[in-house]
């Protein structure tokens, strides 16, 4: 084959190619394949990836010292130009360094004043949460389950007449129970039962009306499922009754905004999915303005989980959800989907629900709910590749089969994970 100018391209004598190796385990495996000295594998692996870490509201006095210290270990940082002439009081900062450089940076920062110790602690915590092992066992109220070992699937059972996709299809206890059993047979790892539609503009229902829908379903499922049951509710009364009736965890789209809900979760020891949503379902699409979408969602979830822990909710029982479509435009939902891995920095398993949602239709030429299967499967795979632990979906069977490919890729690196963790724990000198 000749080039556009007619000259033959140079030969690929050395097979130069850019490696798609991003995790420490993948980088270690590629270096090891060169038959490098084992000690050298550990040293060089820590140099193989740059981690960009964002900080907000770093004080004027702190940012220059932070830059000086990270430069001293071979990394770099960016901050507002106004730091130089003292025209801004604070700045966002983006740190750029390898794992090994961060390990050398932290002790230096911890000896400094001007909040640098706090910054070191927070950055180190975020890095370890982001890059560390993901698998964990979560003790539900009645059943224990595992997340993070492979992409897991939460099957949706809507016991409602007005949900956006399947409203009315499973509105009786008999049809809802049959659907739940079918989803488990299809491979669902968790069953999520809900009695109130939270689609945009949905009419709110009372806790009593919601319980009248889900109570009989939970009673009929009692003792029939080995997988955990989640109760999808914003109401503390419904959550408490559902847990007594056999539910294992609470899925709260309002993000534990209610103190009463936090008390129920703390008292019962139930795991909880804390989701981001502005306003309520009837009002959430009225304000879609974000100065910093991902930063605001991240900080909101950090504050919500912090309040929950302060009120007695165990951190090891918390999961987080960015709330695609809940107070977000189609483009904003896509941005959160493709950057959802950032939420791992909070230290909690991440849940995502994109199944059949309207933002998928907006990106697929206005496809209706019945025509959004393929887009939903693509979203599930994208989320799983970025480290999401639990994918919430109407379409359990197809999603389980799609995520099997992601799980196969994860298994390729699984035998290296322990070595990668050991590498990360090695001395920081390079």
C-alpha positions as CSV (number, residue, x, y, z in Angstrom):
1,X,0.0,0.0,0.0
2,X,1.4,3.4,-0.9
3,X,0.8,6.8,0.8
4,X,-1.2,9.6,-0.8
5,X,2.0,11.0,-2.2
6,X,2.9,7.8,-3.9
7,X,5.8,6.9,-1.6
8,X,5.7,3.6,0.2
9,X,5.2,3.9,4.0
10,X,8.1,2.9,6.2
11,X,8.0,-0.7,7.5
12,X,6.7,-1.6,10.9
13,X,10.0,-3.0,11.8
14,X,9.5,-2.8,15.6
15,X,5.7,-3.2,15.8
16,X,5.2,0.1,17.6
17,X,1.7,0.3,19.0
18,X,0.0,2.3,21.7
19,X,-1.1,-0.1,24.5
20,X,-4.5,0.1,26.0
21,X,-3.4,-0.4,29.5
22,X,-4.9,1.9,32.1
23,X,-5.1,0.0,35.4
24,X,-2.1,-0.8,37.5
25,X,-2.7,-4.5,36.9
26,X,-2.8,-4.1,33.1
27,X,0.3,-1.9,33.1
28,X,2.2,-4.5,35.3
29,X,1.2,-7.3,33.0
30,X,2.5,-5.5,29.9
31,X,5.8,-4.6,31.6
32,X,6.2,-8.1,32.9
33,X,5.8,-9.5,29.4
34,X,9.1,-7.9,28.5
35,X,10.8,-10.2,30.9
36,X,11.9,-7.2,33.0
37,X,13.5,-7.7,36.3
38,X,10.7,-8.3,38.9
39,X,11.8,-5.4,41.0
40,X,11.8,-3.2,38.0
41,X,8.2,-4.2,37.2
42,X,7.1,-2.8,40.5
43,X,9.0,0.4,40.1
44,X,7.9,1.1,36.5
45,X,4.3,0.2,37.0
46,X,3.9,3.1,39.3
47,X,5.2,5.4,36.5
48,X,2.8,4.0,33.9
49,X,-0.3,6.1,34.4
50,X,-1.0,9.7,35.1
51,X,-3.9,10.3,37.6
52,X,-5.6,13.7,37.2
53,X,-7.2,14.7,40.5
54,X,-9.4,17.8,40.8
55,X,-9.7,19.9,43.9
56,X,-12.1,22.8,44.5
57,X,-11.8,26.0,46.5
58,X,-8.1,25.7,47.2
59,X,-7.0,28.9,49.1
60,X,-4.8,31.5,47.5
61,X,-2.0,30.8,50.0
62,X,-2.2,27.0,49.4
63,X,-2.2,26.6,45.6
64,X,1.4,27.9,44.9
65,X,2.9,25.7,47.6
66,X,0.9,22.7,46.3
67,X,2.3,23.3,42.8
68,X,5.8,23.7,44.1
69,X,5.7,20.5,46.0
70,X,4.1,18.4,43.2
71,X,6.7,19.8,40.7
72,X,9.4,18.6,43.1
73,X,8.3,15.0,42.7
74,X,8.0,15.2,38.9
75,X,4.3,15.9,38.6
76,X,2.4,19.2,37.9
77,X,-0.7,21.1,38.8
78,X,-2.9,23.7,37.2
79,X,-4.7,26.5,39.0
80,X,-6.3,29.9,38.2
81,X,-4.0,32.5,36.6
82,X,-5.4,34.9,39.3
83,X,-3.3,33.0,41.9
84,X,-0.2,34.7,40.6
85,X,-1.4,38.3,41.1
86,X,-3.6,37.6,44.1
87,X,-6.8,38.6,42.2
88,X,-8.8,35.5,43.3
89,X,-9.2,34.2,46.9
90,X,-9.5,30.5,45.9
91,X,-9.0,28.3,42.8
92,X,-9.9,24.9,41.4
93,X,-6.7,22.8,41.1
94,X,-6.0,19.8,38.8
95,X,-3.1,17.6,40.0
96,X,-1.3,15.5,37.5
97,X,1.0,12.8,38.7
98,X,1.7,9.0,38.6
99,X,0.9,6.7,41.5
100,X,4.5,6.7,42.6
101,X,4.8,10.5,42.5
102,X,1.7,10.9,44.6
103,X,3.2,8.4,47.2
104,X,6.3,10.7,47.4
105,X,4.1,13.8,47.5
106,X,1.9,13.0,50.4
107,X,4.5,12.9,53.1
108,X,5.9,16.2,51.9
109,X,2.4,17.8,52.0
110,X,1.6,16.4,55.5
111,X,4.5,18.4,56.9
112,X,3.2,21.7,55.5
113,X,0.8,24.3,56.9
114,X,-2.0,26.0,55.0
115,X,-4.4,23.0,54.8
116,X,-1.9,20.9,52.8
117,X,-2.2,18.0,55.2
118,X,-5.9,17.9,54.7
119,X,-5.5,18.0,51.0
120,X,-3.0,15.2,51.1
121,X,-5.3,13.0,53.2
122,X,-8.3,13.7,50.9
123,X,-6.4,13.1,47.6
124,X,-4.9,9.9,49.0
125,X,-8.3,8.7,50.1
126,X,-9.8,9.4,46.7
127,X,-7.0,7.8,44.8
128,X,-7.1,4.6,46.9
129,X,-10.9,4.4,46.5
130,X,-10.7,5.0,42.8
131,X,-7.9,2.6,42.0
132,X,-8.3,0.0,44.8
133,X,-10.1,-3.3,44.8
134,X,-13.8,-3.0,44.1
135,X,-15.3,-6.3,45.3
136,X,-17.1,-6.1,48.7
137,X,-19.7,-8.0,50.6
138,X,-22.7,-6.0,51.8
139,X,-24.9,-7.3,54.6
140,X,-28.5,-6.8,53.8
141,X,-31.2,-7.0,56.5
142,X,-32.2,-10.5,55.5
143,X,-29.7,-11.5,52.7
144,X,-26.1,-10.7,52.1
145,X,-24.9,-9.8,48.6
146,X,-21.6,-9.1,46.8
147,X,-20.9,-6.1,44.5
148,X,-17.8,-5.2,42.5
149,X,-16.6,-8.7,41.7
150,X,-18.3,-8.5,38.3
151,X,-21.0,-6.2,36.9
152,X,-24.2,-7.0,38.8
153,X,-27.7,-6.4,37.6
154,X,-30.7,-5.0,39.5
155,X,-34.1,-6.0,38.0
156,X,-36.9,-3.4,38.1
157,X,-40.4,-4.4,39.2
158,X,-42.8,-1.4,38.9
159,X,-46.0,-2.0,40.8
160,X,-47.5,1.2,39.3
161,X,-50.1,2.2,36.8
162,X,-48.0,5.2,35.4
163,X,-44.3,4.4,35.2
164,X,-42.8,5.7,32.0
165,X,-42.0,2.4,30.3
166,X,-44.0,-0.5,31.9
167,X,-46.7,1.3,33.8
168,X,-49.6,-1.0,34.5
169,X,-47.9,-4.1,33.1
170,X,-47.2,-5.4,36.7
171,X,-49.7,-3.5,38.7
172,X,-51.3,-6.5,40.4
173,X,-49.5,-8.6,43.1
174,X,-49.8,-11.7,40.9
175,X,-48.2,-10.1,37.8
176,X,-45.6,-8.3,39.8
177,X,-44.5,-11.5,41.7
178,X,-44.4,-13.5,38.4
179,X,-42.3,-10.7,36.9
180,X,-39.9,-10.7,39.8
181,X,-39.4,-14.5,39.6
182,X,-38.8,-14.3,35.8
183,X,-36.2,-11.6,36.3
184,X,-34.3,-13.8,38.8
185,X,-34.5,-16.6,36.4
186,X,-32.9,-14.3,33.8
187,X,-30.0,-13.6,36.1
188,X,-31.0,-10.6,38.2
189,X,-28.7,-10.2,41.3
190,X,-31.1,-7.8,43.1
191,X,-34.9,-7.2,42.6
192,X,-36.0,-3.5,43.0
193,X,-39.7,-3.2,43.9
194,X,-41.3,0.2,43.6
195,X,-44.8,1.6,44.0
196,X,-44.5,5.2,43.0
197,X,-43.5,6.5,39.5
198,X,-40.6,8.9,39.6
199,X,-40.7,9.8,36.0
200,X,-40.5,13.6,35.2
201,X,-43.8,15.2,36.1
202,X,-45.2,12.2,37.9
203,X,-48.0,12.7,40.3
204,X,-46.9,12.0,43.9
205,X,-48.7,9.3,45.8
206,X,-49.2,9.0,49.6
207,X,-47.1,6.5,51.6
208,X,-50.3,4.7,52.3
209,X,-51.2,4.3,48.6
210,X,-47.6,3.3,47.8
211,X,-47.6,0.7,50.6
212,X,-50.9,-0.7,49.3
213,X,-49.2,-1.4,46.0
214,X,-45.9,-2.9,47.2
215,X,-46.9,-4.6,50.5
216,X,-48.8,-7.5,49.0
217,X,-45.9,-8.1,46.5
218,X,-43.3,-8.2,49.3
219,X,-45.5,-10.5,51.3
220,X,-45.9,-12.9,48.3
221,X,-42.2,-12.9,47.6
222,X,-41.3,-13.6,51.2
223,X,-39.2,-16.8,51.3
224,X,-39.3,-17.3,47.6
225,X,-36.2,-15.4,46.5
226,X,-32.6,-16.0,47.3
227,X,-31.4,-12.7,45.9
228,X,-31.9,-9.5,47.9
229,X,-34.9,-7.3,47.5
230,X,-34.6,-3.5,47.2
231,X,-37.5,-1.2,48.0
232,X,-37.6,1.8,45.7
233,X,-39.1,4.6,47.8
234,X,-38.8,8.1,49.1
235,X,-41.0,7.6,52.1
236,X,-39.6,6.4,55.5
237,X,-42.9,4.7,56.4
238,X,-42.8,2.6,53.3
239,X,-39.1,1.8,53.8
240,X,-39.6,0.7,57.4
241,X,-42.6,-1.5,56.5
242,X,-40.9,-3.0,53.5
243,X,-37.8,-4.0,55.6
244,X,-40.0,-5.7,58.1
245,X,-41.7,-7.5,55.2
246,X,-38.5,-8.8,53.8
247,X,-36.8,-6.1,51.9
248,X,-33.0,-6.0,52.3
249,X,-32.0,-2.5,51.1
250,X,-33.5,0.9,50.4
251,X,-33.2,2.7,47.0
252,X,-34.0,6.4,47.7
253,X,-34.1,8.6,44.6
254,X,-34.3,11.7,46.9
255,X,-30.8,10.9,48.3
256,X,-31.7,10.4,52.0
257,X,-32.8,14.0,52.1
258,X,-35.3,13.1,54.8
259,X,-34.0,12.9,58.3
260,X,-36.7,10.4,59.1
261,X,-35.5,8.1,56.2
262,X,-31.9,8.4,57.5
263,X,-33.2,7.2,60.9
264,X,-35.0,4.2,59.4
265,X,-31.9,3.2,57.5
266,X,-29.6,3.6,60.5
267,X,-32.0,1.8,62.9
268,X,-32.6,-1.2,60.6
269,X,-29.0,-1.5,59.3
270,X,-30.3,-1.6,55.8
271,X,-27.9,-0.8,52.9
272,X,-29.1,2.2,50.9
273,X,-28.7,3.6,47.4
274,X,-28.2,7.4,47.7
275,X,-29.2,9.0,44.4
276,X,-28.7,12.6,43.2
277,X,-31.8,14.5,42.2
278,X,-32.7,18.1,42.3
279,X,-36.2,18.9,43.6
280,X,-38.8,16.2,43.3
281,X,-40.1,14.2,40.3
282,X,-42.8,16.8,39.5
283,X,-40.3,19.6,39.5
284,X,-36.8,18.1,38.8
285,X,-36.7,19.0,35.1
286,X,-37.5,22.7,35.7
287,X,-33.9,23.6,36.7
288,X,-31.2,22.0,34.5
289,X,-28.5,24.7,35.0
290,X,-25.2,23.5,36.3
291,X,-22.0,25.6,36.5
292,X,-20.0,22.3,36.9
293,X,-22.3,19.3,36.4
294,X,-20.0,16.5,37.5
295,X,-18.5,18.5,40.4
296,X,-22.0,19.5,41.7
297,X,-23.3,15.9,41.5
298,X,-20.1,14.6,43.2
299,X,-20.3,17.2,46.0
300,X,-24.0,16.7,46.5
301,X,-23.5,12.9,46.9
302,X,-20.5,13.5,49.2
303,X,-22.7,15.8,51.4
304,X,-25.6,13.4,51.4
305,X,-23.5,10.4,52.4
306,X,-21.8,12.5,55.0
307,X,-25.2,13.4,56.6
308,X,-26.2,9.8,56.5
309,X,-23.0,8.6,58.3
310,X,-23.4,11.4,60.9
311,X,-26.9,10.1,61.6
312,X,-25.7,6.5,62.1
313,X,-25.8,4.9,58.7
314,X,-22.8,2.6,58.3
315,X,-20.5,3.7,55.5
316,X,-20.0,0.1,54.4
317,X,-23.7,-0.1,53.6
318,X,-23.9,2.9,51.3
319,X,-24.1,2.9,47.5
320,X,-24.4,6.0,45.3
321,X,-26.2,6.8,42.0
322,X,-25.7,9.9,39.9
323,X,-29.4,9.9,38.9
324,X,-29.3,9.9,35.1
325,X,-32.4,11.8,33.8
326,X,-33.3,13.1,37.3
327,X,-32.9,16.8,36.9
328,X,-30.5,16.4,33.9
329,X,-30.8,17.0,30.2
330,X,-30.0,14.3,27.7
331,X,-26.5,15.7,27.1
332,X,-25.9,16.0,30.9
333,X,-27.0,12.4,31.4
334,X,-24.6,11.3,28.7
335,X,-21.7,13.2,30.3
336,X,-22.4,11.6,33.7
337,X,-22.6,8.2,32.1
338,X,-19.3,8.5,30.3
339,X,-17.6,9.9,33.4
340,X,-19.4,7.8,36.0
341,X,-16.1,6.2,37.1
342,X,-15.2,9.5,38.9
343,X,-17.8,8.6,41.5
344,X,-15.6,5.7,42.7
345,X,-13.5,8.3,44.3
346,X,-16.2,8.7,47.0
347,X,-15.4,5.2,48.2
348,X,-18.8,3.6,47.7
349,X,-20.1,1.1,45.1
350,X,-21.8,3.0,42.2
351,X,-25.3,2.2,40.9
352,X,-26.6,3.4,37.6
353,X,-30.0,3.3,35.9
354,X,-30.2,4.2,32.2
355,X,-32.7,1.6,31.1
356,X,-35.3,2.8,28.6
357,X,-35.0,6.4,29.8
358,X,-35.9,9.3,27.6
359,X,-32.4,10.7,27.3
360,X,-31.6,7.5,25.3
361,X,-34.5,8.2,23.0
362,X,-33.3,11.8,22.5
363,X,-30.0,10.5,21.3
364,X,-31.5,7.8,19.1
365,X,-33.6,10.0,16.9
366,X,-36.6,10.2,19.2
367,X,-37.0,6.5,19.8
368,X,-39.9,5.6,22.2
369,X,-39.4,3.5,25.3
370,X,-40.1,0.3,23.4
371,X,-37.3,1.1,20.9
372,X,-34.6,1.9,23.5
373,X,-33.3,-1.6,24.3
374,X,-30.1,-1.4,22.3
375,X,-29.2,2.1,23.6
376,X,-29.8,0.9,27.2
377,X,-27.6,-2.2,26.7
378,X,-24.8,0.1,25.3
379,X,-25.2,2.3,28.4
380,X,-25.0,-0.7,30.7
381,X,-21.7,-1.8,29.1
382,X,-20.3,1.7,29.2
383,X,-21.1,2.0,32.9
384,X,-19.7,-1.5,33.7
385,X,-16.5,-0.8,31.9
386,X,-16.1,2.3,34.0
387,X,-16.4,0.4,37.3
388,X,-20.1,0.7,38.1
389,X,-21.0,-2.1,40.5
390,X,-24.8,-2.4,39.9
391,X,-26.8,-1.7,36.7
392,X,-30.5,-1.1,37.2
393,X,-32.6,-2.3,34.3
394,X,-36.0,-3.4,32.9
395,X,-34.2,-5.8,30.5
396,X,-32.4,-8.2,32.8
397,X,-31.7,-11.1,30.4
398,X,-30.2,-9.0,27.6
399,X,-28.2,-6.9,30.1
400,X,-26.8,-10.0,31.9
401,X,-25.7,-11.4,28.5
402,X,-24.1,-8.0,27.4
403,X,-22.3,-7.6,30.7
404,X,-20.9,-11.1,30.5
405,X,-18.4,-9.7,28.0
406,X,-17.3,-7.0,30.4
407,X,-16.9,-9.6,33.1
408,X,-14.7,-11.7,30.8
409,X,-12.4,-8.8,30.3
410,X,-12.2,-8.2,34.0
411,X,-11.2,-11.8,34.5
412,X,-8.2,-11.4,32.2
413,X,-6.7,-9.0,34.7
414,X,-8.0,-10.6,37.9
415,X,-4.9,-12.8,38.5
416,X,-2.8,-9.6,38.5
417,X,-4.9,-7.6,41.0
418,X,-3.1,-8.8,44.1
419,X,0.2,-8.0,42.6
420,X,-1.0,-4.6,41.6
421,X,-2.1,-3.9,45.1
422,X,1.3,-4.9,46.4
423,X,3.0,-2.7,43.9
424,X,0.8,0.3,45.0
425,X,1.8,-0.4,48.6
426,X,5.5,-0.4,47.9
427,X,7.9,2.3,49.1
428,X,7.3,5.5,47.2
429,X,10.9,6.0,45.9
430,X,11.3,5.4,42.2
